[in-house]
Amino acid sequence: MKKQAGQRVRHGLGHRSVPHTADLRIEAWGPTREDCIAEAVCGLVESFAQVSATGNKRASERHLTADSDADLVAAAVDEVIYCVDAEGQIPAVIEVSRAGDGGIDLRLRTVQASAAQMIGAAPKAAAMSGLICAPDPSGQWSCAVTVDV
């Protein structure tokens, strides 16, 4: 496929952080809404911690609902931030699946924060402005969220 300057080509799953004044902006993409949200959450975790793939992990599941797909991205990000702040747990494995009510089920396998290497500023909250989560004409989903750090 030929790529022109300024054109973004996205295939499969992925995420990246983009420059944003004094905050963190995460863009993610995937073939489904749930894959896209999982990638955004992975991008969040990778922005502040390196987590080992081995070791003891605690499993937890959270059911999230929201008024829009974009609000679901913010809810997932905020849930992970709560997990870190209130429980001292950092996600090592993140799974997102569609729930019957249109929401999502967020399954996390976490490790103690003391077992992770902190590499960046701790996130504070998802900003409610600039949220995006929608499919493009080909059906590929993309989302974006700004996180206060």
Biotite code that builds the C-alpha atoms (Angstrom):
import biotite.structure as struc

atoms = struc.array([
    struc.Atom([0.000, 0.000, 0.000], chain_id="A", res_id=1, res_name="MET", atom_name="CA", element="C"),
    struc.Atom([1.274, 3.443, -0.886], chain_id="A", res_id=2, res_name="LYS", atom_name="CA", element="C"),
    struc.Atom([1.339, 6.009, 1.926], chain_id="A", res_id=3, res_name="LYS", atom_name="CA", element="C"),
    struc.Atom([1.177, 9.723, 1.208], chain_id="A", res_id=4, res_name="GLN", atom_name="CA", element="C"),
    struc.Atom([2.653, 12.341, 3.519], chain_id="A", res_id=5, res_name="ALA", atom_name="CA", element="C"),
    struc.Atom([0.222, 13.181, 6.279], chain_id="A", res_id=6, res_name="GLY", atom_name="CA", element="C"),
    struc.Atom([-1.838, 10.049, 5.700], chain_id="A", res_id=7, res_name="GLN", atom_name="CA", element="C"),
    struc.Atom([-2.084, 7.634, 8.609], chain_id="A", res_id=8, res_name="ARG", atom_name="CA", element="C"),
    struc.Atom([-2.379, 3.973, 7.775], chain_id="A", res_id=9, res_name="VAL", atom_name="CA", element="C"),
    struc.Atom([-3.569, 1.677, 10.546], chain_id="A", res_id=10, res_name="ARG", atom_name="CA", element="C"),
    struc.Atom([-3.979, -2.043, 10.397], chain_id="A", res_id=11, res_name="HIS", atom_name="CA", element="C"),
    struc.Atom([-4.783, -4.536, 13.117], chain_id="A", res_id=12, res_name="GLY", atom_name="CA", element="C"),
    struc.Atom([-4.343, -3.493, 16.729], chain_id="A", res_id=13, res_name="LEU", atom_name="CA", element="C"),
    struc.Atom([-2.242, -0.716, 18.130], chain_id="A", res_id=14, res_name="GLY", atom_name="CA", element="C"),
    struc.Atom([-1.858, 2.412, 20.196], chain_id="A", res_id=15, res_name="HIS", atom_name="CA", element="C"),
    struc.Atom([0.425, 5.376, 20.521], chain_id="A", res_id=16, res_name="ARG", atom_name="CA", element="C"),
    struc.Atom([0.812, 8.481, 22.589], chain_id="A", res_id=17, res_name="SER", atom_name="CA", element="C"),
    struc.Atom([0.862, 11.812, 20.818], chain_id="A", res_id=18, res_name="VAL", atom_name="CA", element="C"),
    struc.Atom([2.215, 15.157, 21.990], chain_id="A", res_id=19, res_name="PRO", atom_name="CA", element="C"),
    struc.Atom([-0.199, 17.101, 24.170], chain_id="A", res_id=20, res_name="HIS", atom_name="CA", element="C"),
    struc.Atom([0.637, 20.046, 26.408], chain_id="A", res_id=21, res_name="THR", atom_name="CA", element="C"),
    struc.Atom([1.096, 18.936, 30.043], chain_id="A", res_id=22, res_name="ALA", atom_name="CA", element="C"),
    struc.Atom([-1.123, 15.864, 29.557], chain_id="A", res_id=23, res_name="ASP", atom_name="CA", element="C"),
    struc.Atom([-1.005, 12.479, 27.868], chain_id="A", res_id=24, res_name="LEU", atom_name="CA", element="C"),
    struc.Atom([-2.991, 11.876, 24.670], chain_id="A", res_id=25, res_name="ARG", atom_name="CA", element="C"),
    struc.Atom([-3.507, 8.260, 23.676], chain_id="A", res_id=26, res_name="ILE", atom_name="CA", element="C"),
    struc.Atom([-4.753, 7.131, 20.277], chain_id="A", res_id=27, res_name="GLU", atom_name="CA", element="C"),
    struc.Atom([-5.708, 3.495, 19.768], chain_id="A", res_id=28, res_name="ALA", atom_name="CA", element="C"),
    struc.Atom([-7.225, 1.345, 17.052], chain_id="A", res_id=29, res_name="TRP", atom_name="CA", element="C"),
    struc.Atom([-8.533, -2.154, 16.496], chain_id="A", res_id=30, res_name="GLY", atom_name="CA", element="C"),
    struc.Atom([-11.007, -4.207, 14.505], chain_id="A", res_id=31, res_name="PRO", atom_name="CA", element="C"),
    struc.Atom([-13.678, -3.931, 17.241], chain_id="A", res_id=32, res_name="THR", atom_name="CA", element="C"),
    struc.Atom([-14.734, -1.339, 19.794], chain_id="A", res_id=33, res_name="ARG", atom_name="CA", element="C"),
    struc.Atom([-13.567, -3.641, 22.564], chain_id="A", res_id=34, res_name="GLU", atom_name="CA", element="C"),
    struc.Atom([-10.126, -4.194, 20.989], chain_id="A", res_id=35, res_name="ASP", atom_name="CA", element="C"),
    struc.Atom([-9.767, -0.445, 20.567], chain_id="A", res_id=36, res_name="CYS", atom_name="CA", element="C"),
    struc.Atom([-10.606, 0.245, 24.224], chain_id="A", res_id=37, res_name="ILE", atom_name="CA", element="C"),
    struc.Atom([-8.202, -2.481, 25.389], chain_id="A", res_id=38, res_name="ALA", atom_name="CA", element="C"),
    struc.Atom([-5.436, -0.894, 23.305], chain_id="A", res_id=39, res_name="GLU", atom_name="CA", element="C"),
    struc.Atom([-6.153, 2.537, 24.840], chain_id="A", res_id=40, res_name="ALA", atom_name="CA", element="C"),
    struc.Atom([-5.878, 1.047, 28.332], chain_id="A", res_id=41, res_name="VAL", atom_name="CA", element="C"),
    struc.Atom([-2.620, -0.697, 27.367], chain_id="A", res_id=42, res_name="CYS", atom_name="CA", element="C"),
    struc.Atom([-1.290, 2.636, 26.134], chain_id="A", res_id=43, res_name="GLY", atom_name="CA", element="C"),
    struc.Atom([-2.221, 4.208, 29.453], chain_id="A", res_id=44, res_name="LEU", atom_name="CA", element="C"),
    struc.Atom([-0.405, 1.561, 31.504], chain_id="A", res_id=45, res_name="VAL", atom_name="CA", element="C"),
    struc.Atom([2.672, 1.649, 29.259], chain_id="A", res_id=46, res_name="GLU", atom_name="CA", element="C"),
    struc.Atom([2.883, 5.417, 29.760], chain_id="A", res_id=47, res_name="SER", atom_name="CA", element="C"),
    struc.Atom([3.767, 5.103, 33.429], chain_id="A", res_id=48, res_name="PHE", atom_name="CA", element="C"),
    struc.Atom([4.797, 1.509, 34.248], chain_id="A", res_id=49, res_name="ALA", atom_name="CA", element="C"),
    struc.Atom([6.654, -1.517, 32.949], chain_id="A", res_id=50, res_name="GLN", atom_name="CA", element="C"),
    struc.Atom([4.969, -4.650, 34.205], chain_id="A", res_id=51, res_name="VAL", atom_name="CA", element="C"),
    struc.Atom([6.515, -8.098, 34.106], chain_id="A", res_id=52, res_name="SER", atom_name="CA", element="C"),
    struc.Atom([4.599, -10.751, 32.188], chain_id="A", res_id=53, res_name="ALA", atom_name="CA", element="C"),
    struc.Atom([5.486, -13.266, 34.892], chain_id="A", res_id=54, res_name="THR", atom_name="CA", element="C"),
    struc.Atom([4.693, -13.449, 38.590], chain_id="A", res_id=55, res_name="GLY", atom_name="CA", element="C"),
    struc.Atom([1.557, -13.520, 40.698], chain_id="A", res_id=56, res_name="ASN", atom_name="CA", element="C"),
    struc.Atom([-1.411, -11.767, 39.237], chain_id="A", res_id=57, res_name="LYS", atom_name="CA", element="C"),
    struc.Atom([-4.724, -10.938, 40.843], chain_id="A", res_id=58, res_name="ARG", atom_name="CA", element="C"),
    struc.Atom([-7.796, -11.265, 38.633], chain_id="A", res_id=59, res_name="ALA", atom_name="CA", element="C"),
    struc.Atom([-10.683, -8.845, 38.744], chain_id="A", res_id=60, res_name="SER", atom_name="CA", element="C"),
    struc.Atom([-13.608, -7.984, 36.520], chain_id="A", res_id=61, res_name="GLU", atom_name="CA", element="C"),
    struc.Atom([-15.516, -4.751, 36.215], chain_id="A", res_id=62, res_name="ARG", atom_name="CA", element="C"),
    struc.Atom([-18.690, -4.078, 34.267], chain_id="A", res_id=63, res_name="HIS", atom_name="CA", element="C"),
    struc.Atom([-18.813, -0.588, 32.748], chain_id="A", res_id=64, res_name="LEU", atom_name="CA", element="C"),
    struc.Atom([-21.646, 1.255, 31.055], chain_id="A", res_id=65, res_name="THR", atom_name="CA", element="C"),
    struc.Atom([-21.790, 4.735, 29.582], chain_id="A", res_id=66, res_name="ALA", atom_name="CA", element="C"),
    struc.Atom([-23.952, 6.957, 27.418], chain_id="A", res_id=67, res_name="ASP", atom_name="CA", element="C"),
    struc.Atom([-21.595, 6.675, 24.429], chain_id="A", res_id=68, res_name="SER", atom_name="CA", element="C"),
    struc.Atom([-18.684, 4.632, 23.116], chain_id="A", res_id=69, res_name="ASP", atom_name="CA", element="C"),
    struc.Atom([-16.358, 7.575, 23.779], chain_id="A", res_id=70, res_name="ALA", atom_name="CA", element="C"),
    struc.Atom([-17.538, 7.719, 27.394], chain_id="A", res_id=71, res_name="ASP", atom_name="CA", element="C"),
    struc.Atom([-16.756, 3.984, 27.687], chain_id="A", res_id=72, res_name="LEU", atom_name="CA", element="C"),
    struc.Atom([-13.126, 4.748, 26.813], chain_id="A", res_id=73, res_name="VAL", atom_name="CA", element="C"),
    struc.Atom([-12.998, 7.336, 29.602], chain_id="A", res_id=74, res_name="ALA", atom_name="CA", element="C"),
    struc.Atom([-14.703, 4.933, 32.022], chain_id="A", res_id=75, res_name="ALA", atom_name="CA", element="C"),
    struc.Atom([-12.163, 2.180, 31.278], chain_id="A", res_id=76, res_name="ALA", atom_name="CA", element="C"),
    struc.Atom([-9.235, 4.581, 31.702], chain_id="A", res_id=77, res_name="VAL", atom_name="CA", element="C"),
    struc.Atom([-10.658, 5.936, 34.961], chain_id="A", res_id=78, res_name="ASP", atom_name="CA", element="C"),
    struc.Atom([-11.277, 2.406, 36.255], chain_id="A", res_id=79, res_name="GLU", atom_name="CA", element="C"),
    struc.Atom([-7.625, 1.496, 35.698], chain_id="A", res_id=80, res_name="VAL", atom_name="CA", element="C"),
    struc.Atom([-6.508, 4.725, 37.378], chain_id="A", res_id=81, res_name="ILE", atom_name="CA", element="C"),
    struc.Atom([-8.736, 3.851, 40.357], chain_id="A", res_id=82, res_name="TYR", atom_name="CA", element="C"),
    struc.Atom([-7.214, 0.362, 40.444], chain_id="A", res_id=83, res_name="CYS", atom_name="CA", element="C"),
    struc.Atom([-3.736, 1.884, 40.669], chain_id="A", res_id=84, res_name="VAL", atom_name="CA", element="C"),
    struc.Atom([-4.607, 4.631, 43.174], chain_id="A", res_id=85, res_name="ASP", atom_name="CA", element="C"),
    struc.Atom([-7.008, 2.854, 45.525], chain_id="A", res_id=86, res_name="ALA", atom_name="CA", element="C"),
    struc.Atom([-5.825, -0.752, 45.288], chain_id="A", res_id=87, res_name="GLU", atom_name="CA", element="C"),
    struc.Atom([-2.111, -0.380, 44.505], chain_id="A", res_id=88, res_name="GLY", atom_name="CA", element="C"),
    struc.Atom([-2.557, -2.729, 41.526], chain_id="A", res_id=89, res_name="GLN", atom_name="CA", element="C"),
    struc.Atom([-1.266, -2.230, 37.977], chain_id="A", res_id=90, res_name="ILE", atom_name="CA", element="C"),
    struc.Atom([-2.785, -4.180, 35.074], chain_id="A", res_id=91, res_name="PRO", atom_name="CA", element="C"),
    struc.Atom([-0.436, -6.659, 33.414], chain_id="A", res_id=92, res_name="ALA", atom_name="CA", element="C"),
    struc.Atom([-3.144, -8.277, 31.262], chain_id="A", res_id=93, res_name="VAL", atom_name="CA", element="C"),
    struc.Atom([-6.172, -6.389, 29.957], chain_id="A", res_id=94, res_name="ILE", atom_name="CA", element="C"),
    struc.Atom([-9.187, -7.941, 28.257], chain_id="A", res_id=95, res_name="GLU", atom_name="CA", element="C"),
    struc.Atom([-12.314, -6.137, 27.144], chain_id="A", res_id=96, res_name="VAL", atom_name="CA", element="C"),
    struc.Atom([-15.488, -7.841, 25.932], chain_id="A", res_id=97, res_name="SER", atom_name="CA", element="C"),
    struc.Atom([-18.900, -6.605, 24.872], chain_id="A", res_id=98, res_name="ARG", atom_name="CA", element="C"),
    struc.Atom([-21.601, -6.899, 27.529], chain_id="A", res_id=99, res_name="ALA", atom_name="CA", element="C"),
    struc.Atom([-25.218, -7.689, 26.712], chain_id="A", res_id=100, res_name="GLY", atom_name="CA", element="C"),
    struc.Atom([-26.394, -4.238, 27.777], chain_id="A", res_id=101, res_name="ASP", atom_name="CA", element="C"),
    struc.Atom([-24.087, -2.425, 25.321], chain_id="A", res_id=102, res_name="GLY", atom_name="CA", element="C"),
    struc.Atom([-21.445, -1.776, 27.954], chain_id="A", res_id=103, res_name="GLY", atom_name="CA", element="C"),
    struc.Atom([-18.171, -3.622, 28.382], chain_id="A", res_id=104, res_name="ILE", atom_name="CA", element="C"),
    struc.Atom([-16.674, -6.117, 30.770], chain_id="A", res_id=105, res_name="ASP", atom_name="CA", element="C"),
    struc.Atom([-13.136, -5.129, 31.722], chain_id="A", res_id=106, res_name="LEU", atom_name="CA", element="C"),
    struc.Atom([-11.048, -8.066, 32.957], chain_id="A", res_id=107, res_name="ARG", atom_name="CA", element="C"),
    struc.Atom([-7.740, -7.231, 34.551], chain_id="A", res_id=108, res_name="LEU", atom_name="CA", element="C"),
    struc.Atom([-4.915, -9.403, 35.788], chain_id="A", res_id=109, res_name="ARG", atom_name="CA", element="C"),
    struc.Atom([-2.920, -7.089, 38.009], chain_id="A", res_id=110, res_name="THR", atom_name="CA", element="C"),
    struc.Atom([0.321, -7.024, 39.956], chain_id="A", res_id=111, res_name="VAL", atom_name="CA", element="C"),
    struc.Atom([1.241, -5.024, 43.036], chain_id="A", res_id=112, res_name="GLN", atom_name="CA", element="C"),
    struc.Atom([2.568, -1.588, 42.106], chain_id="A", res_id=113, res_name="ALA", atom_name="CA", element="C"),
    struc.Atom([5.757, -2.425, 44.013], chain_id="A", res_id=114, res_name="SER", atom_name="CA", element="C"),
    struc.Atom([6.425, -5.232, 41.482], chain_id="A", res_id=115, res_name="ALA", atom_name="CA", element="C"),
    struc.Atom([6.319, -2.830, 38.524], chain_id="A", res_id=116, res_name="ALA", atom_name="CA", element="C"),
    struc.Atom([8.938, -0.376, 37.357], chain_id="A", res_id=117, res_name="GLN", atom_name="CA", element="C"),
    struc.Atom([7.493, 3.125, 37.339], chain_id="A", res_id=118, res_name="MET", atom_name="CA", element="C"),
    struc.Atom([8.682, 4.983, 34.223], chain_id="A", res_id=119, res_name="ILE", atom_name="CA", element="C"),
    struc.Atom([6.375, 7.970, 33.929], chain_id="A", res_id=120, res_name="GLY", atom_name="CA", element="C"),
    struc.Atom([3.996, 10.331, 35.665], chain_id="A", res_id=121, res_name="ALA", atom_name="CA", element="C"),
    struc.Atom([1.048, 8.708, 37.405], chain_id="A", res_id=122, res_name="ALA", atom_name="CA", element="C"),
    struc.Atom([-2.234, 9.370, 35.594], chain_id="A", res_id=123, res_name="PRO", atom_name="CA", element="C"),
    struc.Atom([-4.925, 11.336, 37.425], chain_id="A", res_id=124, res_name="LYS", atom_name="CA", element="C"),
    struc.Atom([-8.089, 11.092, 35.293], chain_id="A", res_id=125, res_name="ALA", atom_name="CA", element="C"),
    struc.Atom([-9.454, 10.930, 31.783], chain_id="A", res_id=126, res_name="ALA", atom_name="CA", element="C"),
    struc.Atom([-10.411, 14.335, 30.425], chain_id="A", res_id=127, res_name="ALA", atom_name="CA", element="C"),
    struc.Atom([-13.992, 14.456, 29.187], chain_id="A", res_id=128, res_name="MET", atom_name="CA", element="C"),
    struc.Atom([-13.158, 16.768, 26.298], chain_id="A", res_id=129, res_name="SER", atom_name="CA", element="C"),
    struc.Atom([-11.723, 15.445, 23.072], chain_id="A", res_id=130, res_name="GLY", atom_name="CA", element="C"),
    struc.Atom([-12.925, 11.875, 23.591], chain_id="A", res_id=131, res_name="LEU", atom_name="CA", element="C"),
    struc.Atom([-13.309, 9.855, 20.413], chain_id="A", res_id=132, res_name="ILE", atom_name="CA", element="C"),
    struc.Atom([-14.444, 6.292, 19.801], chain_id="A", res_id=133, res_name="CYS", atom_name="CA", element="C"),
    struc.Atom([-15.996, 5.305, 16.484], chain_id="A", res_id=134, res_name="ALA", atom_name="CA", element="C"),
    struc.Atom([-15.552, 3.061, 13.466], chain_id="A", res_id=135, res_name="PRO", atom_name="CA", element="C"),
    struc.Atom([-14.262, 4.419, 10.178], chain_id="A", res_id=136, res_name="ASP", atom_name="CA", element="C"),
    struc.Atom([-16.015, 3.626, 6.877], chain_id="A", res_id=137, res_name="PRO", atom_name="CA", element="C"),
    struc.Atom([-14.077, 0.340, 6.580], chain_id="A", res_id=138, res_name="SER", atom_name="CA", element="C"),
    struc.Atom([-15.263, -0.780, 10.024], chain_id="A", res_id=139, res_name="GLY", atom_name="CA", element="C"),
    struc.Atom([-11.904, -0.294, 11.792], chain_id="A", res_id=140, res_name="GLN", atom_name="CA", element="C"),
    struc.Atom([-12.398, 1.326, 15.205], chain_id="A", res_id=141, res_name="TRP", atom_name="CA", element="C"),
    struc.Atom([-10.282, 4.143, 16.573], chain_id="A", res_id=142, res_name="SER", atom_name="CA", element="C"),
    struc.Atom([-10.381, 6.033, 19.829], chain_id="A", res_id=143, res_name="CYS", atom_name="CA", element="C"),
    struc.Atom([-8.525, 8.854, 21.523], chain_id="A", res_id=144, res_name="ALA", atom_name="CA", element="C"),
    struc.Atom([-8.427, 10.075, 25.102], chain_id="A", res_id=145, res_name="VAL", atom_name="CA", element="C"),
    struc.Atom([-6.515, 12.784, 26.927], chain_id="A", res_id=146, res_name="THR", atom_name="CA", element="C"),
    struc.Atom([-5.317, 11.840, 30.397], chain_id="A", res_id=147, res_name="VAL", atom_name="CA", element="C"),
    struc.Atom([-4.419, 14.342, 33.105], chain_id="A", res_id=148, res_name="ASP", atom_name="CA", element="C"),
    struc.Atom([-1.037, 13.518, 34.622], chain_id="A", res_id=149, res_name="VAL", atom_name="CA", element="C"),
])
